[in-house]
Structures are given as structure tokens and as C-alpha cells.
Amino acid sequence: MAYRITIGKKTFEVDIDHIVDGRARVTVNGEPFDVVVENFAEASAGIEPARISQAPAAPARPARSAVSLLKPAHAAFAAGSDALSAPIPGLILEVKVQVGDKVANGQVVAVMEAMKMANNLTAHKDGVVQEIRVQKGSEVSTGDVIMIIG
């Protein structure tokens, strides 16, 4: 199902390809993402299992890093990278850490508004915050570096 979503003055083409057991394939302005919907069981209550589409065969073009839109989310990051990046376009609502803070894998480090939802961005590894490249009110695009965790 394809949607045209406007956030502020920006419009995004969002296509939801499939949802299986809380995992979904979405495309935002042509960029594919694999996402996890934490409240899938709650949101899908009353939906017949047969109506939940099955995952298609693996696409020719690999998706970006896994992200979650509704749970504390690992933002997009390159494997082995220290950079924590924005998984989708949005607005930074809060930065919960400071340079020099020790963080644990999965710890919420920032909150981002995207598609009219607050999304928790979490550290993708244990480490120390080396650099923060955003502040409250920053608008970010897909792939923009939020912070460096070394």
C-alpha cells in the first residue's frame, strides 16, 4: 500500500510492502527499509492471519539497516560503523546523552519525530559518545549522522 505523507512542508512517498510477524518492508522516497513494529500484536488484533501478507522473495537491491518505527529503535548504521544515522527523515525532539557519556547497546540516545510519531533512536553498540551532530529542533534526512559512538 502506498501513501503520500506530508510532514511540515515536506512530502514523502511511503510504500508498505508487507508485514509479517511485526517485521515490515517499507520504501520512503525510493529508499527501502526493513522495520520492526513493536506493537504489532496489539495493532493487528482482530486481523485474520490470512490477511497479513507474506514476505516476498528477497529483493535484488538490499535494504538499508534494520530500524524500528514504534519501539526504541536502532537507527540506520553501516555494519561496524561508529556513526548512528537517521533511519528516515524527521525532526529531532530530544538528545538524551552528551559527549563523553557511556552508552549501552539498545539505550535510547535521542528521540525523533517522523511520520507524526515520536521514535526512540537507540545506540547500536556499547561505547562512548564521541560526537553529537544534532540538537533539539534539527531537521534530519535519511542517512544524516545523528552521533558518533566509539
C-alpha positions in Angstrom: 0.0 0.0 0.0 1.5 3.4 -1.0 0.9 6.6 1.0 1.8 10.2 0.4 2.7 11.7 3.8 3.4 15.4 4.4 5.5 16.4 7.5 5.7 20.1 7.8 6.2 21.3 4.3 7.9 18.1 3.1 6.0 15.3 1.3 7.2 11.7 1.3 6.1 8.7 -0.8 5.8 5.8 1.6 5.1 2.3 0.4 4.4 -0.5 2.9 5.2 -3.7 1.0 4.5 -6.4 3.6 4.2 -7.0 7.3 5.0 -10.5 8.7 5.2 -11.1 12.5 5.8 -7.5 13.2 8.6 -7.1 10.6 7.8 -4.9 7.6 9.5 -3.8 4.3 8.8 -0.1 3.6 10.1 2.3 1.0 10.4 6.0 1.7 11.0 8.1 -1.4 12.5 5.1 -3.1 14.8 4.1 -0.2 14.0 0.6 1.1 14.0 -0.1 4.8 13.3 -3.2 7.0 11.4 -2.1 10.1 10.1 -3.8 13.3 6.7 -2.8 14.6 6.8 -3.4 18.4 3.1 -3.2 18.9 2.3 -5.4 16.0 0.2 -7.9 18.1 -1.8 -5.1 19.6 -2.2 -3.2 16.2 -3.1 -6.4 14.3 -5.7 -7.6 16.9 -8.8 -8.7 15.1 -7.0 -9.1 11.7 -7.4 -12.6 10.3 -3.9 -14.2 9.9 -4.7 -14.9 6.3 -5.0 -11.2 5.6 -1.4 -10.5 6.8 0.7 -10.6 3.6 3.6 -13.0 3.3 7.1 -11.7 2.7 8.1 -11.7 -1.0 11.4 -13.2 -2.2 14.5 -11.3 -1.3 14.7 -8.1 -3.5 17.5 -7.6 -6.0 18.6 -4.4 -4.1 19.4 -4.9 -0.4 17.5 -2.8 2.1 19.2 -0.4 4.5 19.9 -1.3 8.0 17.0 -2.6 10.2 15.1 0.1 12.1 12.0 0.2 14.2 9.4 2.9 13.9 7.5 2.1 17.1 9.9 0.8 19.6 13.3 2.1 20.9 14.9 1.9 17.5 18.3 1.2 16.2 18.8 4.0 13.7 20.4 3.2 10.4 24.2 2.5 10.6 26.8 0.8 8.4 28.0 -2.5 9.8 30.9 -1.9 12.1 30.4 1.9 11.9 30.6 4.3 14.8 28.0 6.6 13.1 24.4 6.4 14.3 22.3 7.8 11.4 18.7 8.9 10.9 16.7 5.9 9.6 14.1 8.2 7.9 13.6 12.0 7.6 12.3 13.7 10.7 12.8 16.3 13.4 15.0 15.8 16.5 12.8 16.2 19.6 15.4 15.4 22.2 19.0 14.3 22.6 19.3 12.2 25.8 23.1 11.9 26.0 26.1 14.2 26.0 29.6 13.9 24.5 31.6 11.6 26.8 28.6 9.6 28.1 29.0 5.9 28.2 26.0 4.2 26.4 24.9 0.6 26.1 23.7 -1.2 23.0 19.9 -0.5 22.8 20.0 2.5 25.1 17.7 5.4 24.0 20.1 8.2 22.9 17.7 10.5 21.0 14.0 11.0 20.2 13.0 11.9 16.6 9.6 12.8 15.2 8.9 11.1 11.9 5.6 10.5 10.2 3.8 12.1 13.1 5.2 9.7 15.6 7.9 10.0 18.3 10.6 7.4 17.5 13.3 6.5 20.0 16.7 6.1 18.5 19.0 3.7 20.3 22.7 3.1 20.5 23.7 0.4 18.0 26.6 -0.7 20.2 28.2 -0.3 23.6 30.6 2.7 23.7 31.2 6.3 24.5 29.5 9.2 22.7 32.3 10.8 20.7 30.4 13.5 18.8 26.8 14.7 18.6 25.9 16.4 15.3 22.3 17.4 16.0 20.3 19.3 18.6 16.7 19.7 19.6 14.8 21.1 16.6 17.3 19.8 14.0 15.7 18.5 10.8 17.4 15.4 9.5 17.2 13.5 6.3 17.6 9.7 5.8 21.2 8.8 6.5 22.2 12.0 8.3 24.6 11.3 11.1 23.0 11.8 14.5 26.0 11.0 16.6 29.3 9.0 16.7 29.6 6.3 19.3 33.1 4.9 19.6 
